[in-house]
Structure formats: C-alpha cells, structure tokens
Amino acid sequence: MDRKLGIALMGDHVNMIGQIGWDAFFTGWDRNNIERWANEAAQNGLLYTSIHAPFSHEYRIWNGGEDGEKEIKTMISCIEDCARFDIPVMVLHTMNGFSPKTPAAPTQVGLDGYARIIEAGNRHGVKLAFENTEREEFLAAVMQKFWNEPCLGFCFDSGHECCYRNSDMMALYGEKLCHTHLDDNFGVTGDVITWYDDAHLPMGDGIVNWRRVMDSIDACGYTGVLTCELSMRDKPERDVHGAYKSMPVEEFYALALDRMKKVVARQL
C-alpha cells in the first residue's frame, strides 16, 4: 500500500515540505495562521490532517470550577476552527500528569467536561483523537466512557508509549486509531519518569521497535496518513539531538521523510 506521510510543521514551512515530498502536515492551534496554512495546503496539494489542541492544563477540566470552564471552552473553540477550515481531526490530551495540580484519579466533573467536548466534536463532525500521554488512567476513563461516540478517536504517540512506560496502547485503542505521532526516544533514562525523556527524535535514533509499531498499525486496519511529530532541540538536562540542533530545517525534513519511508518499508 502506498501510504501518505505527514509531519508536524516546525515553522512556516508548508511550501517547503511539499517540495521535499511530504503528503500532509499538522499544526498547533494558531488562530493567526490556520486559514493561511489551509490555503497553502490546498495550493500545494497537501493534506492538513489535524490541529493539536492546547495542552498542559488538562487538570483544570478534571478539577472543575471557573478554570475548568475556560479550558472546556478553549477545546470547543479549537473544534470549531477545525470545522471552519475542513481540518478533520483535533488531537488532544487527557492529562499532564507532571503538574502538581493533577488530581489523584479521574473525576466525575472531569468526565462531565469531556462530555461537552465530545458533544461539540459530534456536532461539528470533527474527530477527536485522544493521545496517550503519562497517567494513562485518565485516557482510559475518557475512552471507556465515550467509546461509542461517533467523534471518539485515538492518536498513537510511539514516543510517549516508550518513555512513559505506557501499556500496549494499540492493543487497547487501535480500533479507534485516526492519527499518529511517530517519534523515537531512549525510554526512561533516569530514576523517574519525566517529560525530559520525550525527545521526539527521528525514527531509528532511539529504542522504539518500529516493526512492532507498524505491525500494530496494520493489524488494526488503519490506512490513513502516517504522521510524525519531531523536534530538532533537546529537552532540559538532555543532550540527544546532536547535529540536528544546527542542521538546516529543510535537511531535517528530508531526513525525516527518508526515515518515515524506511519505517513503512520495515527497514528500521
């Protein structure tokens, strides 16, 4: 099968990635640029696959109150922008488990909040791709509660599964797969699990088993765009990106595309 391949934009590079040979891309939620990116995608024959909703404040939804209400409205506004510009998927997290404000366990007020977000996804015809992160019990609560909702989807992040010691995410949620964040890292490198190890390296640079990843994706029947989410910069207290830190971005995009093709061909 001829798979379409996508990458997270690392700047105003829509034209560049099209020339390099990518088929698709995703971005964060930047209301000043979404329309322009959508137009450039159409001009270049590219797919604008998703917007990644703002993250790091998911605990507000689970804790409720005024801050929770603001966070819910933010998610719904992002869904509305996806619908407005015909972007089919919104990727979102259920938890930033490293925040001291994280509750001990999923809450009913949080599930009630996500019910409103799910309702907005259904109403606007936008697939909500819930991503595996740390504290996977929060993802489990949302997936189990809303499993039969039309808009419910799953975004598989290979790096998160590795460095956060997740369960087998594809075995749990592969049936709902609608987006991927493919990236590599070295797993847990210290005494504790930390986001510092979430390196977002090109595929093949770390310890992720790429044949296993592709086997699990194929087994669930997913035929959509395979998208990677990479970085050229180190996280705090880590030095793993080496030459990438000074590499011209167009060379990095080209290297990443070569790695993605090798992943699909089972050459990594």
C-alpha positions as a Python dict, from the first residue, in 0.01 Angstrom:
ca = {
    (1, 'M'): (0, 0, 0),
    (2, 'D'): (123, 350, -88),
    (3, 'R'): (98, 526, 248),
    (4, 'K'): (60, 902, 270),
    (5, 'L'): (314, 1054, 509),
    (6, 'G'): (284, 1365, 722),
    (7, 'I'): (486, 1570, 969),
    (8, 'A'): (429, 1834, 1235),
    (9, 'L'): (520, 2177, 1098),
    (10, 'M'): (817, 2333, 1277),
    (11, 'G'): (754, 2678, 1131),
    (12, 'D'): (607, 2843, 821),
    (13, 'H'): (714, 2556, 602),
    (14, 'V'): (407, 2437, 410),
    (15, 'N'): (560, 2511, 70),
    (16, 'M'): (893, 2361, 179),
    (17, 'I'): (756, 2028, 293),
    (18, 'G'): (553, 1997, -27),
    (19, 'Q'): (866, 2044, -235),
    (20, 'I'): (1054, 1788, -24),
    (21, 'G'): (786, 1528, -87),
    (22, 'W'): (562, 1513, 219),
    (23, 'D'): (192, 1449, 164),
    (24, 'A'): (48, 1605, 478),
    (25, 'F'): (111, 1804, 794),
    (26, 'F'): (-43, 1910, 1123),
    (27, 'T'): (-2, 2219, 1339),
    (28, 'G'): (-82, 2357, 1678),
    (29, 'W'): (-375, 2590, 1732),
    (30, 'D'): (-254, 2925, 1593),
    (31, 'R'): (-559, 3129, 1503),
    (32, 'N'): (-348, 3389, 1322),
    (33, 'N'): (-220, 3137, 1068),
    (34, 'I'): (-466, 2848, 1032),
    (35, 'E'): (-651, 2995, 734),
    (36, 'R'): (-326, 3073, 552),
    (37, 'W'): (-188, 2725, 621),
    (38, 'A'): (-511, 2571, 495),
    (39, 'N'): (-490, 2777, 175),
    (40, 'E'): (-123, 2686, 125),
    (41, 'A'): (-208, 2320, 178),
    (42, 'A'): (-469, 2338, -98),
    (43, 'Q'): (-228, 2519, -330),
    (44, 'N'): (39, 2254, -276),
    (45, 'G'): (-190, 1952, -288),
    (46, 'L'): (-119, 1871, 77),
    (47, 'L'): (-350, 1737, 346),
    (48, 'Y'): (-389, 1948, 661),
    (49, 'T'): (-464, 1650, 880),
    (50, 'S'): (-516, 1793, 1226),
    (51, 'I'): (-478, 2070, 1478),
    (52, 'H'): (-318, 1981, 1810),
    (53, 'A'): (-528, 2147, 2078),
    (54, 'P'): (-351, 2341, 2356),
    (55, 'F'): (-221, 2117, 2633),
    (56, 'S'): (-62, 2122, 2981),
    (57, 'H'): (-378, 2245, 3157),
    (58, 'E'): (-596, 1936, 3133),
    (59, 'Y'): (-607, 1916, 3513),
    (60, 'R'): (-838, 2217, 3505),
    (61, 'I'): (-1108, 2010, 3336),
    (62, 'W'): (-1072, 1735, 3597),
    (63, 'N'): (-1073, 1984, 3885),
    (64, 'G'): (-1372, 2182, 3757),
    (65, 'G'): (-1459, 2536, 3857),
    (66, 'E'): (-1400, 2855, 3661),
    (67, 'D'): (-1064, 2741, 3524),
    (68, 'G'): (-1217, 2415, 3410),
    (69, 'E'): (-1492, 2602, 3228),
    (70, 'K'): (-1234, 2815, 3047),
    (71, 'E'): (-1041, 2506, 2939),
    (72, 'I'): (-1355, 2336, 2807),
    (73, 'K'): (-1441, 2647, 2605),
    (74, 'T'): (-1088, 2653, 2465),
    (75, 'M'): (-1125, 2294, 2344),
    (76, 'I'): (-1463, 2370, 2186),
    (77, 'S'): (-1325, 2680, 2011),
    (78, 'C'): (-1045, 2469, 1865),
    (79, 'I'): (-1301, 2216, 1740),
    (80, 'E'): (-1493, 2498, 1574),
    (81, 'D'): (-1179, 2614, 1393),
    (82, 'C'): (-1114, 2260, 1269),
    (83, 'A'): (-1464, 2250, 1125),
    (84, 'R'): (-1435, 2600, 977),
    (85, 'F'): (-1125, 2510, 777),
    (86, 'D'): (-1216, 2149, 693),
    (87, 'I'): (-947, 2001, 917),
    (88, 'P'): (-1084, 1658, 1003),
    (89, 'V'): (-910, 1581, 1334),
    (90, 'M'): (-832, 1760, 1659),
    (91, 'V'): (-566, 1592, 1873),
    (92, 'L'): (-595, 1645, 2248),
    (93, 'H'): (-454, 1518, 2576),
    (94, 'T'): (-646, 1400, 2880),
    (95, 'M'): (-377, 1476, 3136),
    (96, 'N'): (-50, 1650, 3214),
    (97, 'G'): (49, 1410, 3488),
    (98, 'F'): (359, 1605, 3588),
    (99, 'S'): (160, 1902, 3718),
    (100, 'P'): (124, 1920, 4097),
    (101, 'K'): (-236, 2026, 4035),
    (102, 'T'): (-319, 1688, 3882),
    (103, 'P'): (-595, 1509, 4077),
    (104, 'A'): (-523, 1168, 4222),
    (105, 'A'): (-771, 998, 3989),
    (106, 'P'): (-1025, 1082, 3717),
    (107, 'T'): (-1324, 1277, 3848),
    (108, 'Q'): (-1691, 1292, 3757),
    (109, 'V'): (-1668, 1667, 3698),
    (110, 'G'): (-1389, 1596, 3450),
    (111, 'L'): (-1592, 1336, 3264),
    (112, 'D'): (-1882, 1580, 3254),
    (113, 'G'): (-1649, 1837, 3100),
    (114, 'Y'): (-1524, 1594, 2838),
    (115, 'A'): (-1886, 1505, 2759),
    (116, 'R'): (-1935, 1865, 2645),
    (117, 'I'): (-1618, 1850, 2434),
    (118, 'I'): (-1733, 1521, 2280),
    (119, 'E'): (-2074, 1672, 2207),
    (120, 'A'): (-1905, 1958, 2021),
    (121, 'G'): (-1696, 1713, 1820),
    (122, 'N'): (-2007, 1521, 1719),
    (123, 'R'): (-2197, 1838, 1634),
    (124, 'H'): (-1921, 1976, 1411),
    (125, 'G'): (-1817, 1647, 1254),
    (126, 'V'): (-1461, 1668, 1386),
    (127, 'K'): (-1286, 1352, 1501),
    (128, 'L'): (-1130, 1393, 1848),
    (129, 'A'): (-805, 1197, 1866),
    (130, 'F'): (-723, 1144, 2233),
    (131, 'E'): (-348, 1091, 2269),
    (132, 'N'): (-164, 855, 2501),
    (133, 'T'): (46, 1051, 2749),
    (134, 'E'): (160, 994, 3106),
    (135, 'R'): (-103, 896, 3367),
    (136, 'E'): (-284, 670, 3123),
    (137, 'E'): (-571, 608, 3366),
    (138, 'F'): (-715, 944, 3261),
    (139, 'L'): (-712, 841, 2895),
    (140, 'A'): (-873, 510, 2993),
    (141, 'A'): (-1154, 689, 3176),
    (142, 'V'): (-1239, 902, 2872),
    (143, 'M'): (-1207, 621, 2619),
    (144, 'Q'): (-1423, 384, 2821),
    (145, 'K'): (-1690, 643, 2895),
    (146, 'F'): (-1728, 770, 2538),
    (147, 'W'): (-1624, 466, 2334),
    (148, 'N'): (-1940, 459, 2125),
    (149, 'E'): (-1949, 830, 2043),
    (150, 'P'): (-1906, 895, 1668),
    (151, 'C'): (-1628, 1152, 1713),
    (152, 'L'): (-1416, 949, 1954),
    (153, 'G'): (-1074, 862, 1814),
    (154, 'F'): (-724, 772, 1928),
    (155, 'C'): (-388, 930, 1846),
    (156, 'F'): (-100, 687, 1899),
    (157, 'D'): (225, 850, 2016),
    (158, 'S'): (505, 595, 1988),
    (159, 'G'): (747, 803, 2191),
    (160, 'H'): (507, 851, 2480),
    (161, 'E'): (441, 479, 2497),
    (162, 'C'): (817, 423, 2524),
    (163, 'C'): (931, 692, 2768),
    (164, 'Y'): (620, 692, 2989),
    (165, 'R'): (611, 311, 3010),
    (166, 'N'): (256, 301, 2881),
    (167, 'S'): (61, -19, 2839),
    (168, 'D'): (26, -158, 2486),
    (169, 'M'): (-175, 137, 2359),
    (170, 'M'): (-260, -9, 2021),
    (171, 'A'): (-393, -326, 2180),
    (172, 'L'): (-622, -111, 2393),
    (173, 'Y'): (-731, 157, 2147),
    (174, 'G'): (-615, 58, 1799),
    (175, 'E'): (-974, 11, 1690),
    (176, 'K'): (-1019, 388, 1729),
    (177, 'L'): (-690, 494, 1564),
    (178, 'C'): (-735, 803, 1349),
    (179, 'H'): (-399, 981, 1382),
    (180, 'T'): (-36, 908, 1470),
    (181, 'H'): (253, 1089, 1634),
    (182, 'L'): (551, 876, 1537),
    (183, 'D'): (878, 965, 1708),
    (184, 'D'): (1167, 799, 1888),
    (185, 'N'): (1349, 825, 2221),
    (186, 'F'): (1562, 624, 2464),
    (187, 'G'): (1288, 530, 2708),
    (188, 'V'): (1326, 611, 3077),
    (189, 'T'): (1689, 716, 3116),
    (190, 'G'): (1692, 809, 3485),
    (191, 'D'): (1540, 704, 3814),
    (192, 'V'): (1200, 862, 3746),
    (193, 'I'): (964, 901, 3453),
    (194, 'T'): (993, 1256, 3320),
    (195, 'W'): (892, 1455, 3014),
    (196, 'Y'): (1263, 1530, 2966),
    (197, 'D'): (1291, 1185, 2804),
    (198, 'D'): (1017, 1265, 2549),
    (199, 'A'): (1282, 1354, 2290),
    (200, 'H'): (1078, 1341, 1965),
    (201, 'L'): (1377, 1210, 1772),
    (202, 'P'): (1357, 1086, 1413),
    (203, 'M'): (1256, 724, 1381),
    (204, 'G'): (1552, 490, 1420),
    (205, 'D'): (1753, 713, 1654),
    (206, 'G'): (1616, 561, 1976),
    (207, 'I'): (1487, 229, 2105),
    (208, 'V'): (1129, 217, 1971),
    (209, 'N'): (1060, -112, 1792),
    (210, 'W'): (940, 17, 1457),
    (211, 'R'): (845, -318, 1309),
    (212, 'R'): (622, -380, 1608),
    (213, 'V'): (470, -32, 1568),
    (214, 'M'): (391, -87, 1200),
    (215, 'D'): (260, -437, 1263),
    (216, 'S'): (19, -300, 1524),
    (217, 'I'): (-95, -17, 1296),
    (218, 'D'): (-156, -256, 1008),
    (219, 'A'): (-331, -507, 1234),
    (220, 'C'): (-595, -253, 1336),
    (221, 'G'): (-677, -176, 974),
    (222, 'Y'): (-570, 189, 976),
    (223, 'T'): (-499, 314, 622),
    (224, 'G'): (-486, 688, 685),
    (225, 'V'): (-192, 927, 688),
    (226, 'L'): (108, 822, 898),
    (227, 'T'): (229, 1135, 1073),
    (228, 'C'): (543, 1200, 1275),
    (229, 'E'): (599, 1463, 1544),
    (230, 'L'): (967, 1551, 1567),
    (231, 'S'): (1195, 1807, 1729),
    (232, 'M'): (1540, 1946, 1650),
    (233, 'R'): (1600, 2059, 2008),
    (234, 'D'): (1692, 1891, 2336),
    (235, 'K'): (1469, 1887, 2641),
    (236, 'P'): (1617, 2023, 2967),
    (237, 'E'): (1903, 1818, 3113),
    (238, 'R'): (1927, 1606, 2796),
    (239, 'D'): (2175, 1606, 2506),
    (240, 'V'): (2048, 1367, 2240),
    (241, 'H'): (1980, 1577, 1929),
    (242, 'G'): (2344, 1627, 1831),
    (243, 'A'): (2384, 1759, 1477),
    (244, 'Y'): (2009, 1818, 1441),
    (245, 'K'): (2038, 2131, 1653),
    (246, 'S'): (2240, 2308, 1381),
    (247, 'M'): (2102, 2129, 1074),
    (248, 'P'): (1916, 2339, 816),
    (249, 'V'): (1547, 2269, 865),
    (250, 'E'): (1496, 2159, 505),
    (251, 'E'): (1762, 1891, 554),
    (252, 'F'): (1589, 1775, 870),
    (253, 'Y'): (1254, 1748, 691),
    (254, 'A'): (1421, 1545, 414),
    (255, 'L'): (1594, 1315, 664),
    (256, 'A'): (1267, 1265, 849),
    (257, 'L'): (1087, 1172, 527),
    (258, 'D'): (1355, 915, 446),
    (259, 'R'): (1315, 764, 795),
    (260, 'M'): (937, 751, 759),
    (261, 'K'): (968, 567, 429),
    (262, 'K'): (1203, 317, 593),
    (263, 'V'): (958, 264, 879),
    (264, 'V'): (679, 185, 633),
    (265, 'A'): (909, -48, 435),
    (266, 'R'): (1011, -231, 756),
    (267, 'Q'): (1373, -123, 703),
    (268, 'L'): (1416, 13, 1057),
}
